[in-house]
Amino acid sequence: MNALLKATRLTKRYDGRGGCVDVDLDVHPGEVLCIVGESGSGKSTLLNALALRGEVDGGALTYTTREGEALDLLTLAEPRKRLLSRTEWGFVHQNARDGLRRNVSAGANIGEPLMAIGARHYGRLRETAADWMSRVELDAARIDELPAAFSGGMQQRLQIARNLVTGPRLVFMDEPTAGLDVSVQARLLDLLRTLTSKLHLAAVIVTHDIGVARLLAHRLMVMKDGRVVESGLTDQVLDDPQHPYTQTLVASVLPV
């Protein structure tokens, strides 16, 4: 099976220092890849580079579309990038406020991405928005309420619905459970696991939480000082870590 997203020696530097350096990875359809590491390890820099959120300094990045076209993402024209981000990709921010329109209703937040790709029938837009609220375990009767009326965990689920309503094949998530209470985290993780499985959705998820990676990821990458120090199947990496940094990271959360 061809990789959906493939990076080769991808590099992004800040002031001459590597945010991420010479990273190789691939993500296949329906696969969840988690990138873990401590704060400052370069994982969010890598996520932003993969999602074309800013320029990169070197390497190659390709994406295979629904039609089987292999796109060179680093030379792609801006209009095509925007279309890609609206139709085939999603991006879930750590803070839901960064991924929602605060001054429009929950329903409008979900409907706007559909309008951006040409949907205009108000009744169908509202019906779809209500359906997606139910899918992410929000009360569809609250469709006309503003995001501020929802709790933090609910806002995160609303942001997820906004990202998934257009039927993307790949979604990027930056610490999606950070800052939430443990019980809220558990509910959100269960939702994410269900959605990625049911929708055959590929995901690249950045997290510092080994428990999140254990629950969601098929494969795991461990970053330190901007470089990938270990990667492999999630259970393999967590149950038998090879790199000293990975051993320390796992032992600090999952003592053996």
C-alpha positions as CSV (number, residue, x, y, z in Angstrom):
1,M,0.0,0.0,0.0
2,N,1.4,3.4,-1.0
3,A,2.0,5.9,1.8
4,L,-0.6,8.6,2.2
5,L,2.0,11.1,3.5
6,K,5.8,10.6,3.2
7,A,8.6,12.8,4.6
8,T,12.3,12.4,3.7
9,R,15.0,14.2,5.7
10,L,12.4,16.9,6.6
11,T,14.1,19.8,8.4
12,K,12.9,23.0,10.0
13,R,15.4,25.3,11.8
14,Y,15.0,28.2,14.1
15,D,17.9,30.7,14.4
16,G,20.2,28.1,13.0
17,R,19.0,25.5,15.5
18,G,17.0,22.4,14.5
19,G,13.4,22.4,15.5
20,C,13.3,19.1,13.6
21,V,16.2,17.7,11.7
22,D,16.3,15.0,8.9
23,V,13.0,13.4,9.8
24,D,11.9,10.4,7.8
25,L,8.3,9.1,8.2
26,D,5.4,7.7,6.3
27,V,1.7,7.5,7.2
28,H,-0.6,5.0,5.5
29,P,-4.4,5.2,5.0
30,G,-6.2,4.5,8.2
31,E,-3.1,4.5,10.3
32,V,-2.6,6.5,13.5
33,L,1.0,7.7,14.1
34,C,1.8,9.4,17.5
35,I,4.9,11.6,17.9
36,V,6.0,11.7,21.5
37,G,8.7,13.6,23.4
38,E,9.3,16.1,26.1
39,S,8.5,19.8,25.7
40,G,11.1,21.3,23.2
41,S,11.8,18.0,21.5
42,G,10.6,19.3,18.2
43,K,7.4,17.3,17.9
44,S,5.1,20.3,17.3
45,T,7.6,21.8,14.9
46,L,7.5,18.6,12.9
47,L,3.7,18.5,13.0
48,N,3.4,22.0,11.6
49,A,6.0,21.2,8.9
50,L,4.0,18.1,7.8
51,A,0.8,20.2,7.7
52,L,2.4,22.9,5.6
53,R,1.9,25.5,8.4
54,G,5.0,27.5,7.6
55,E,8.1,27.1,5.4
56,V,10.6,24.2,5.9
57,D,14.4,24.4,5.3
58,G,15.0,21.1,3.6
59,G,13.9,17.6,2.7
60,A,11.0,16.2,0.7
61,L,7.3,15.8,1.5
62,T,4.8,14.0,-0.7
63,Y,1.1,13.3,-0.4
64,T,-1.0,10.9,-2.4
65,T,-4.5,12.2,-3.3
66,R,-7.8,10.3,-3.5
67,E,-7.2,10.1,-7.2
68,G,-3.7,8.5,-6.7
69,E,-1.8,11.7,-7.7
70,A,1.5,12.1,-5.9
71,L,1.9,15.7,-4.9
72,D,5.2,17.4,-4.1
73,L,3.9,19.4,-1.2
74,L,7.0,21.7,-0.8
75,T,6.6,23.0,-4.4
76,L,2.8,23.0,-4.4
77,A,1.1,26.3,-5.4
78,E,-0.8,28.1,-2.6
79,P,-4.3,27.7,-4.1
80,R,-3.7,23.9,-4.3
81,K,-2.4,23.9,-0.7
82,R,-5.6,25.6,0.5
83,L,-7.8,23.2,-1.4
84,L,-5.9,20.3,0.1
85,S,-6.3,21.6,3.6
86,R,-10.1,22.1,3.0
87,T,-10.8,18.7,1.5
88,E,-8.3,16.1,2.4
89,W,-6.8,17.3,5.6
90,G,-7.9,18.5,9.1
91,F,-5.9,20.2,11.9
92,V,-7.0,20.0,15.5
93,H,-5.4,22.5,17.7
94,Q,-4.4,21.9,21.3
95,N,-6.5,24.8,22.4
96,A,-10.0,24.5,20.8
97,R,-10.3,28.3,20.8
98,D,-7.6,28.4,18.1
99,G,-9.6,26.1,15.9
100,L,-13.1,27.5,16.3
101,R,-14.9,30.7,15.2
102,R,-15.9,32.2,18.5
103,N,-18.5,34.6,17.2
104,V,-20.7,32.1,15.3
105,S,-22.8,29.2,16.5
106,A,-21.8,25.6,17.0
107,G,-23.8,24.7,13.9
108,A,-22.1,27.4,11.8
109,N,-18.7,26.3,13.0
110,I,-19.4,22.8,11.5
111,G,-21.1,24.1,8.4
112,E,-18.5,26.7,7.4
113,P,-16.0,24.2,6.1
114,L,-18.7,22.7,3.8
115,M,-19.6,26.2,2.6
116,A,-15.9,26.8,1.8
117,I,-16.0,23.9,-0.7
118,G,-19.3,25.0,-2.3
119,A,-22.2,23.7,-0.1
120,R,-25.1,26.3,-0.1
121,H,-28.3,24.5,0.9
122,Y,-29.1,25.9,4.4
123,G,-31.4,23.0,5.4
124,R,-28.8,20.3,4.4
125,L,-26.0,22.3,6.1
126,R,-28.0,22.4,9.3
127,E,-28.9,18.8,9.1
128,T,-25.3,17.8,8.6
129,A,-24.1,20.0,11.5
130,A,-26.7,18.4,13.8
131,D,-25.6,14.9,12.7
132,W,-22.0,15.7,13.4
133,M,-22.8,17.2,16.8
134,S,-24.4,13.8,17.6
135,R,-21.4,11.9,16.3
136,V,-19.0,13.8,18.6
137,E,-21.5,13.3,21.5
138,L,-22.8,16.9,21.7
139,D,-26.5,17.7,22.1
140,A,-27.7,18.7,18.7
141,A,-30.4,20.8,20.4
142,R,-27.5,23.2,21.2
143,I,-26.7,23.8,17.6
144,D,-27.4,27.6,17.8
145,E,-25.3,28.2,20.9
146,L,-21.9,29.9,20.7
147,P,-18.7,27.9,21.5
148,A,-18.3,29.8,24.7
149,A,-21.4,28.2,26.1
150,F,-19.7,24.8,26.0
151,S,-17.1,23.3,28.3
152,G,-13.5,22.8,27.3
153,G,-13.9,19.2,26.4
154,M,-17.1,20.0,24.5
155,Q,-15.3,22.7,22.6
156,Q,-12.6,20.2,21.6
157,R,-15.2,17.8,20.3
158,L,-16.8,20.6,18.4
159,Q,-13.5,21.4,16.8
160,I,-13.1,17.8,15.8
161,A,-16.5,17.8,14.2
162,R,-15.5,21.0,12.3
163,N,-12.4,19.2,11.0
164,L,-14.1,15.9,10.0
165,V,-17.3,17.2,8.4
166,T,-15.7,17.5,5.0
167,G,-14.5,13.8,5.0
168,P,-10.7,14.3,5.2
169,R,-8.4,11.4,4.8
170,L,-5.7,12.7,7.1
171,V,-5.9,14.8,10.3
172,F,-3.2,16.4,12.3
173,M,-3.7,16.8,16.0
174,D,-1.5,18.9,18.4
175,E,-1.9,17.6,22.0
176,P,-5.7,17.2,21.6
177,T,-6.2,16.1,25.3
178,A,-3.9,18.6,27.0
179,G,-5.4,20.7,29.7
180,L,-8.5,18.6,30.1
181,D,-9.6,16.8,33.3
182,V,-8.7,13.1,33.4
183,S,-12.4,12.0,33.0
184,V,-12.8,14.4,30.0
185,Q,-9.6,13.1,28.5
186,A,-10.8,9.5,28.7
187,R,-14.1,10.3,27.0
188,L,-12.3,12.3,24.2
189,L,-9.7,9.5,23.7
190,D,-12.5,7.0,23.3
191,L,-14.2,9.2,20.8
192,L,-11.0,9.7,18.8
193,R,-10.3,5.9,18.7
194,T,-13.9,5.2,17.5
195,L,-13.8,7.9,14.8
196,T,-10.4,7.0,13.4
197,S,-11.5,3.4,13.2
198,K,-15.0,3.9,11.7
199,L,-13.9,6.5,9.2
200,H,-10.6,4.7,8.2
201,L,-9.0,8.0,9.1
202,A,-5.2,8.5,9.1
203,A,-3.9,10.7,11.9
204,V,-0.6,12.2,13.0
205,I,-0.9,13.1,16.7
206,V,1.6,15.0,18.8
207,T,1.5,14.2,22.5
208,H,3.7,14.2,25.6
209,D,1.4,11.6,27.2
210,I,2.5,8.0,26.7
211,G,-0.9,6.8,27.8
212,V,-2.5,8.7,24.9
213,A,-0.1,7.1,22.5
214,R,-0.7,3.6,23.9
215,L,-4.4,3.9,23.4
216,L,-4.6,5.6,20.0
217,A,-1.5,4.9,18.0
218,H,-0.6,2.0,15.6
219,R,3.0,3.3,15.4
220,L,5.1,5.6,17.6
221,M,7.9,8.0,17.0
222,V,10.1,9.3,19.8
223,M,11.8,12.7,19.4
224,K,14.6,14.3,21.3
225,D,16.4,17.5,20.5
226,G,14.7,17.7,17.1
227,R,15.6,14.2,15.9
228,V,13.7,10.9,15.9
229,V,15.6,8.6,18.2
230,E,13.3,5.6,18.0
231,S,10.2,4.4,16.1
232,G,8.2,1.3,15.5
233,L,4.9,-0.4,16.5
234,T,3.5,1.3,19.6
235,D,3.5,-1.8,21.8
236,Q,6.9,-2.8,20.6
237,V,8.4,0.6,21.4
238,L,6.7,1.0,24.8
239,D,7.2,-2.6,26.0
240,D,10.8,-3.0,24.8
241,P,12.3,0.5,24.3
242,Q,15.8,0.4,22.9
243,H,17.1,4.0,23.1
244,P,18.1,5.3,26.5
245,Y,15.9,8.4,26.2
246,T,12.9,6.2,25.3
247,Q,13.6,4.0,28.3
248,T,13.7,7.0,30.6
249,L,10.5,8.4,29.1
250,V,8.6,5.2,29.4
251,A,9.9,4.4,32.9
252,S,8.8,7.8,34.2
253,V,5.2,7.0,33.3
254,L,5.0,3.3,33.2
255,P,7.5,2.0,35.8
256,V,8.7,-1.6,35.2
